[in-house]
Amino acid sequence: MILRHFYHNDLAQASYLVGCAATGEALIVDPNRDAQQYIDLAEREGLTITKITETHIHADYVSGARELAVRTGATLYLSKEGTDDWQYGFANDSGAVLIGEGDTIWVGNIKVDVMHTPGHTPEHISFLVTDTAGADKPMGIFTGDFVFVGDVGRPDLLEKAAGFANTMEDGGRQLFKSLERFKKLDDYVQIWPGHGAGSPCGKALGAVPQSTVGYERLFNWAFQIATEDEFVKAVLEDQPEPPVYFAQMKHVNKVGPALTGDLGTPVKKSVTDINAALTAQQPIADLRSPETYAEGHVPGTINIPYAKGFVIWAGWLLPYDRPFHVIADEQQIAEITHELRMIGLDTLENYWTPDVIDQWKSAGNELGAITQVTVDQLDNIAEYQVVDVRGAAEHADGHIPGSQNIPVGYVGDKLSEIPTDRPAVFQCQTGRRSAMAASVAAAHGRTDIYNLVGGFSAWEESGRPVETSREPVTAAS
C-alpha cells in the first residue's frame, strides 16, 4: 500500500492518496481544488488515479472531487447518507457511485470500508483502510471532519453557517452516537483526519498530522464525557465563529463547483480605474502589510495582508456576488488567484501593483491613514470606545474593561452599533486582526479610529486591569 498526505497550510486541510503498488491504482480522499498536485504525485509514484471520494459536503473549501474526476476520468464515490435535503446535486450528471454504511471500495488489493459517521453533517462518512496483501484488519481510518487529533467535528455548522435551523443539537447527539461506535475500533488503528490546528472546523484541533484510536480515547476531550447531554453541551460550547463564506461553500459543493479551466484571469489596471471600481461598490483589497497600509493607502480599500491566514480572512471580507480587486505584487497575482479559488472566490477581476499608491498621491489625491496607538497612550481609556474584534470565547476569557466585542468578520455589518461620541480603538490579541477591522471601518467612512499595537497581549502584559465574562467555577461539594 502507498499512502501520501497533502496539506494546505492556510486552510489547515488534509487530503490523501491511497495506492496499490501491485496494480498501480490510486484513490484520492477529500481532494481540494488544486487538482494538479494529485495528478503530479500519482505520476511520480507510477500510479493511475482511478477513484475519487470525499467524507462529506465541505464547508470550508471548494471540493476538487468533480474537477479531478473530469481531468482524470476517475470514478467519483459520493455519500448517499443523510437527509433528502442534503444530497449531492451533481452526482447523477457526474456518473458518481453513491456509497454508504457497509459499502466497500476496492483499490487494487486495498479494501476501503465505508462507515456512516454523522454528527458534523448528516451525510458524513469515514473510510476504514485494510491492506489485504498482508493483513485482515484495518490499518487506519480517514475520519474527515468526524474525529481530529485532540478534537471532534463541530455539529453546529449546518445551523450557523448554512442556515438549517434547529440542527445543531441533533447533530451533537448524532456525533455522540458516532463516537460510541468509533470507540470500539482497535487501539492501533491510525486516524487520518481532514484538518489540523488552525481550522475553524473545530475548537481544539491538534497540530500533529495523525493519531491513533487508542491515543484519542485517552487524551481527546470528547472521549472523556460519559453522557450524551453533557457531550452535546460541551461540543456546542465556545465553538469559533464560522466564517461567513462557509454558507457559500456548502452550496457550491452541494450543487457542484465550476471547473477552474472555465475561469478568467485578472487584468492589470491603471490608477484611473480605481474610482470606477469603488463607485461600483466593488471591493479593493490591499494585500500589503498592516504597517505599510496604515501609513498610507487609497481611501475606500480594505487591508487583508497576504500572509498566513490570508485565504480565511479573504473569505470573511470579500464578496461572492460581484467582482472584487486587489493591490498586490505582480509576481504573486497567479498564486493569489489560485489561493482565492480554493474557497470559491472566483470573481477576482483586476489588480494594481503597490506603486499605484504613489501614483494616486501624485495625481493630487489624499492618502488614507490609520493611527497606531500603544497601551501607554490609552491611560484615559474611558475617552475611547474599545472594540475587541476577537472571537466571543476569546473575549469572554479576558478583555479590556468596557470593551465591545464584534468579531472582525462582522465589523462591516455592525458599524452602526459602535458609539460615535468618542473615538474607536480596534483591538485583537496582537494587532493584526484589528488592523483589518480598522481598515473595514475606514472604508465605510469612519474617521476617528485607531488600531491598538500589540493588542490585548500588550494590555495584559502592562499589568492593566482585565475583565472576564466567564462564570466562576465552584468546587464540587
C-alpha positions in Angstrom: 0.0 0.0 0.0 1.1 3.5 -0.8 -0.2 6.3 1.4 0.6 10.0 0.7 -0.6 13.1 2.7 -1.3 16.5 1.2 -1.8 19.6 3.4 -2.9 23.1 2.6 -1.4 25.3 5.4 -3.8 28.3 5.3 -6.9 26.1 5.3 -5.3 23.6 7.6 -6.8 21.0 5.3 -5.6 17.5 4.6 -6.2 15.1 1.7 -4.8 11.8 0.9 -3.7 9.4 -1.9 -4.1 5.6 -1.3 -2.4 3.5 -3.9 -1.9 -0.2 -4.6 1.7 -0.9 -5.7 0.7 -4.2 -7.2 -2.0 -2.9 -9.6 -1.0 0.7 -10.0 -4.4 2.0 -9.0 -4.9 5.0 -6.7 -7.8 6.6 -4.7 -7.8 10.3 -3.7 -9.7 11.2 -0.5 -11.0 14.7 0.2 -9.2 16.5 -2.7 -9.2 20.3 -2.7 -9.4 22.4 -5.9 -5.7 22.1 -6.7 -6.2 19.0 -8.9 -2.7 19.1 -10.5 -0.9 18.2 -7.2 -2.7 14.8 -7.1 -2.1 14.1 -10.8 1.6 15.0 -10.4 2.2 12.8 -7.4 0.3 9.9 -8.8 2.5 10.1 -11.9 5.7 10.2 -9.8 4.6 7.2 -7.9 3.7 5.3 -11.1 0.0 5.2 -10.2 -3.2 6.0 -12.1 -6.0 7.8 -10.2 -9.0 5.5 -10.8 -11.2 6.5 -7.9 -12.0 9.7 -6.0 -14.1 10.1 -2.9 -14.8 12.5 0.0 -16.1 12.3 3.5 -18.8 14.9 3.3 -20.0 18.1 1.6 -17.3 20.5 2.8 -18.0 24.0 4.2 -14.5 25.5 4.4 -13.1 25.0 0.9 -14.2 24.1 -2.7 -14.0 20.4 -3.2 -11.8 19.3 -6.0 -13.5 15.9 -6.5 -15.6 16.9 -9.5 -12.7 18.7 -11.2 -10.2 15.9 -10.6 -12.7 13.3 -11.9 -13.2 15.4 -15.1 -9.4 15.7 -15.6 -8.5 12.0 -14.9 -11.6 10.1 -15.9 -11.7 8.5 -12.5 -14.9 7.4 -10.9 -16.5 9.5 -8.2 -17.7 7.8 -5.0 -20.1 10.1 -3.0 -22.1 9.7 0.1 -25.7 8.6 -0.2 -26.3 9.0 3.6 -28.1 11.9 5.3 -31.4 13.6 4.6 -33.1 14.3 1.3 -32.3 18.0 1.7 -28.6 17.3 1.9 -27.6 15.2 -1.1 -25.0 15.8 -3.9 -26.8 17.6 -6.7 -24.2 16.8 -9.3 -23.9 13.0 -8.5 -26.0 11.8 -11.5 -24.5 14.1 -14.1 -21.0 13.1 -12.9 -21.7 9.4 -13.1 -20.9 9.1 -9.4 -21.3 5.8 -7.5 -23.3 6.5 -4.3 -22.0 4.8 -1.2 -22.9 4.4 2.5 -22.7 2.3 5.6 -21.4 -1.2 4.8 -20.2 -0.5 1.3 -16.6 -1.2 0.1 -14.3 0.5 -2.4 -11.5 -1.7 -3.8 -8.3 0.0 -4.9 -6.3 -3.0 -6.2 -5.7 -5.0 -3.1 -6.6 -2.2 -0.7 -10.0 -2.6 0.9 -11.8 0.7 1.9 -14.9 0.1 4.0 -17.5 2.8 4.4 -18.7 3.8 7.9 -21.5 6.3 8.3 -20.4 8.8 10.9 -23.0 11.6 11.1 -22.8 14.5 13.5 -20.6 17.1 11.9 -23.0 16.7 8.9 -25.8 14.1 8.3 -24.1 12.6 5.2 -20.6 12.3 6.7 -18.8 9.0 6.1 -15.4 7.7 7.2 -13.2 5.1 5.5 -11.5 2.1 7.2 -8.5 1.0 5.2 -7.2 -2.5 5.1 -4.1 -3.6 3.1 -5.3 -7.1 2.3 -2.0 -8.2 0.8 -0.6 -8.5 4.3 -3.5 -8.0 6.8 -7.1 -8.8 7.5 -7.8 -5.9 9.8 -7.8 -2.1 9.1 -4.6 -0.2 9.5 -6.3 3.2 9.7 -9.3 5.4 9.1 -9.9 8.5 7.1 -12.1 10.5 9.5 -12.6 13.7 7.6 -14.3 16.2 9.9 -15.5 13.5 12.3 -12.5 12.9 14.6 -9.5 15.2 14.7 -6.3 14.9 16.7 -7.4 16.2 20.1 -10.9 17.3 18.9 -14.0 16.3 17.1 -16.0 17.9 14.3 -18.4 20.7 15.2 -22.1 19.9 14.8 -23.3 23.5 14.6 -22.2 24.5 11.1 -25.4 23.4 9.3 -27.3 25.8 11.5 -24.9 28.6 12.0 -23.3 28.7 8.5 -25.8 27.0 6.1 -29.0 28.3 7.8 -30.6 24.9 8.6 -32.5 25.8 11.8 -32.6 23.6 14.8 -30.0 21.1 13.6 -27.0 21.6 15.9 -28.3 19.8 19.0 -29.5 16.9 16.9 -26.1 17.0 15.2 -24.4 16.8 18.6 -26.5 13.8 19.6 -25.6 12.0 16.3 -22.0 12.8 16.8 -22.1 11.3 20.3 -23.5 8.1 18.9 -20.9 8.0 16.1 -18.2 8.4 18.7 -19.6 5.4 20.6 -19.1 3.3 17.5 -15.6 4.8 16.9 -14.5 3.8 20.4 -14.9 0.2 19.6 -12.2 0.2 17.0 -8.9 -1.3 17.9 -6.4 1.0 19.7 -3.7 0.6 17.0 -6.0 1.9 14.2 -4.4 5.1 12.8 -6.5 8.3 12.4 -6.0 10.3 9.3 -8.1 13.5 9.8 -9.3 16.1 7.3 -8.0 19.1 9.2 -5.3 20.3 11.7 -4.7 23.2 14.0 -5.9 26.5 12.7 -9.1 25.1 11.0 -12.4 26.7 12.1 -14.0 23.2 11.8 -13.3 22.6 15.5 -12.2 24.4 18.6 -9.1 22.5 19.8 -7.5 20.7 16.8 -4.0 19.4 17.3 -1.1 20.3 15.1 0.3 16.8 14.5 -1.0 15.2 11.3 -2.3 11.9 12.6 -3.0 9.9 15.7 -4.5 6.5 16.8 -7.8 5.5 18.2 -6.2 4.4 21.5 -4.4 7.7 21.9 -7.5 9.8 21.2 -9.6 7.6 23.6 -7.1 8.5 26.3 -6.5 12.2 25.6 -9.1 13.7 23.3 -11.5 15.7 25.4 -14.6 14.4 23.6 -13.9 10.8 24.8 -13.8 11.8 28.4 -17.5 12.7 28.6 -19.8 9.8 29.6 -23.3 11.1 29.0 -24.9 12.3 25.8 -26.4 15.5 27.3 -23.1 16.6 28.8 -21.3 15.9 25.5 -23.8 18.0 23.5 -23.4 20.9 25.8 -19.6 20.7 25.7 -19.3 20.2 22.0 -21.5 23.2 21.2 -19.8 25.5 23.8 -17.1 28.0 22.7 -17.0 27.0 19.0 -15.4 29.7 17.0 -17.5 32.0 14.8 -17.9 30.2 11.4 -16.5 32.3 8.6 -19.4 33.8 6.5 -18.1 32.1 3.4 -18.9 28.7 4.8 -22.5 29.0 3.7 -21.3 29.7 0.1 -19.0 26.7 0.2 -21.8 24.4 1.4 -23.9 25.5 -1.5 -21.1 25.3 -4.1 -20.0 21.8 -3.0 -23.6 20.5 -2.9 -24.6 21.7 -6.5 -21.1 21.1 -8.0 -18.2 23.6 -8.3 -17.3 25.3 -11.5 -14.2 24.0 -13.3 -11.2 26.2 -12.9 -10.4 26.0 -16.6 -13.6 27.9 -17.3 -12.5 30.9 -15.1 -10.8 34.0 -16.4 -7.5 35.7 -15.5 -7.2 39.0 -13.5 -6.2 42.1 -15.6 -3.7 44.8 -14.5 -5.3 48.2 -14.4 -4.1 51.8 -14.1 -4.7 54.3 -11.3 -7.5 56.0 -13.2 -9.6 52.8 -12.9 -9.7 52.8 -9.1 -12.6 55.3 -8.6 -14.8 53.4 -11.0 -14.4 50.2 -9.0 -15.0 51.9 -5.7 -18.1 53.8 -7.1 -19.5 50.5 -8.3 -19.1 49.1 -4.8 -16.5 46.5 -6.0 -14.2 46.0 -3.0 -10.4 46.5 -3.4 -8.3 44.6 -1.0 -4.8 46.0 -0.4 -2.6 43.0 0.4 0.4 44.9 1.8 1.4 44.5 5.4 -0.8 46.2 8.1 2.0 48.6 9.0 2.5 49.7 5.4 -1.2 50.0 4.7 -1.7 52.1 7.9 1.0 54.6 6.8 -0.8 55.4 3.5 -3.5 53.7 1.3 -6.1 54.5 -1.2 -9.2 55.6 0.8 -12.0 53.0 0.5 -9.7 50.0 0.2 -9.5 47.4 2.9 -6.4 45.6 4.2 -6.1 41.8 4.0 -2.4 41.1 4.3 -1.0 38.4 2.0 0.4 36.3 4.8 -0.6 33.3 7.0 -4.4 33.1 7.2 -5.0 35.2 4.1 -7.5 32.8 2.5 -9.8 32.5 5.5 -9.8 36.3 6.1 -10.5 36.9 2.4 -13.5 34.5 2.8 -14.7 36.7 5.7 -14.3 40.0 4.0 -14.6 39.7 0.2 -17.9 39.1 -1.8 -19.1 36.2 -3.8 -21.8 38.1 -5.6 -19.8 40.7 -7.5 -16.3 41.5 -8.8 -13.5 42.4 -6.4 -9.9 43.6 -7.0 -6.5 43.5 -5.2 -3.4 45.6 -4.8 -0.5 43.2 -4.7 2.9 42.4 -6.1 2.6 41.4 -9.8 4.7 38.3 -9.4 2.2 37.0 -6.8 -1.0 37.5 -8.7 -1.2 34.0 -10.1 -0.6 32.5 -6.7 -3.1 34.8 -5.1 -5.7 34.0 -7.7 -5.1 30.3 -7.1 -5.4 30.6 -3.3 -8.7 32.6 -3.6 -10.2 30.0 -5.8 -9.5 27.4 -3.1 -12.5 28.9 -1.3 -14.5 29.8 -4.5 -13.6 33.5 -4.7 -13.6 33.3 -8.4 -14.6 36.9 -9.2 -11.1 38.5 -8.8 -11.3 40.7 -11.9 -8.5 43.3 -11.8 -5.3 44.2 -9.9 -3.0 47.0 -9.2 0.6 46.9 -8.1 1.7 48.7 -4.9 3.2 51.6 -6.9 -0.4 52.7 -7.5 -0.3 54.2 -4.0 2.3 56.8 -5.1 0.5 57.3 -8.4 -2.7 58.1 -6.5 -0.9 60.6 -4.4 0.9 62.2 -7.4 -2.4 62.7 -9.1 -3.4 65.1 -6.3 -5.4 62.7 -4.2 -5.1 62.3 -0.4 -4.0 59.1 1.1 -5.8 57.4 3.9 -4.0 56.5 7.1 -4.8 54.7 10.3 -3.3 55.9 13.5 -1.5 53.3 15.6 -1.7 53.7 19.4 0.1 51.9 22.3 -1.4 50.9 25.6 0.6 53.8 27.2 -1.4 56.2 25.1 -4.7 54.9 26.5 -4.3 55.8 30.1 -7.7 57.6 29.9 -9.4 54.5 28.4 -12.9 56.0 29.2 -12.3 58.6 26.4 -12.4 55.8 23.8 -14.7 53.1 22.7 -12.6 49.9 22.6 -13.8 47.4 20.0 -12.5 43.9 20.6 -12.6 42.1 17.3 -11.5 38.7 18.7 -13.9 35.8 18.9 -16.6 35.7 21.6 -14.8 32.9 23.5 -11.5 34.9 23.5 -13.3 38.0 24.7 -15.1 36.0 27.5 -11.7 34.6 28.8 -10.3 38.1 29.4 -10.8 41.6 27.9 -10.2 45.3 28.4 -12.8 46.7 30.7 -15.7 48.2 28.9 -14.7 46.8 25.5 -17.3 46.0 22.9 -17.0 42.6 21.3 -17.6 42.5 17.5 -15.5 39.7 15.7 -13.6 41.1 12.8 -15.7 39.5 10.1 -18.8 41.2 11.4 -17.4 44.7 11.7 -18.7 45.9 8.4 -22.3 44.9 9.1 -22.2 46.2 12.7 -20.5 49.5 12.4 -23.8 51.3 13.4 -23.5 49.5 16.8 -20.2 51.2 17.6 -20.8 54.5 19.5 -19.8 57.7 17.6 -19.5 60.1 20.6 -15.8 59.1 21.1 -13.0 57.7 19.0 -13.0 53.9 18.4 -9.9 51.8 19.2 -9.8 48.5 17.5 -8.1 45.7 19.3 -7.4 42.0 19.0 -4.9 39.7 20.6 -1.8 41.1 18.9 -2.9 43.8 16.5 -3.2 42.0 13.2 -7.0 41.3 13.1 -7.8 44.7 14.5 -5.7 46.3 11.7 -8.1 44.6 9.2 -11.1 45.6 11.2 -9.9 49.2 11.3 -9.5 49.2 7.6 -13.0 48.0 7.1 -14.4 50.7 9.3 -12.3 53.3 7.5 -13.6 52.0 4.1 -17.1 52.6 5.4 -16.3 56.2 6.2 -15.4 56.2 9.9 -12.5 58.5 10.5 -12.0 58.7 14.3 -10.4 55.2 14.5 -7.2 53.8 16.0 -5.5 50.4 16.0 -4.0 49.2 19.3 -0.4 48.0 18.7 0.2 44.7 20.4 -3.5 44.3 21.2 -4.8 42.6 24.3 -1.5 40.8 24.9 0.3 44.2 25.3 -2.5 45.4 27.5 -2.3 42.4 29.8 1.5 42.4 29.9 1.4 46.0 31.1 -0.5 45.0 34.2 -3.6 46.9 33.4 -7.0 45.7 34.6 -8.7 42.8 32.8 -12.3 41.7 32.9 -13.7 38.2 32.2 -17.2 37.2 31.2 -16.8 33.6 32.4 -18.9 32.4 35.3 -16.6 31.4 38.2 -16.1 27.6 38.6 -17.0 26.4 42.0 -15.6 23.3 43.6 -17.9 20.3 43.9 -19.2 19.8 47.4 
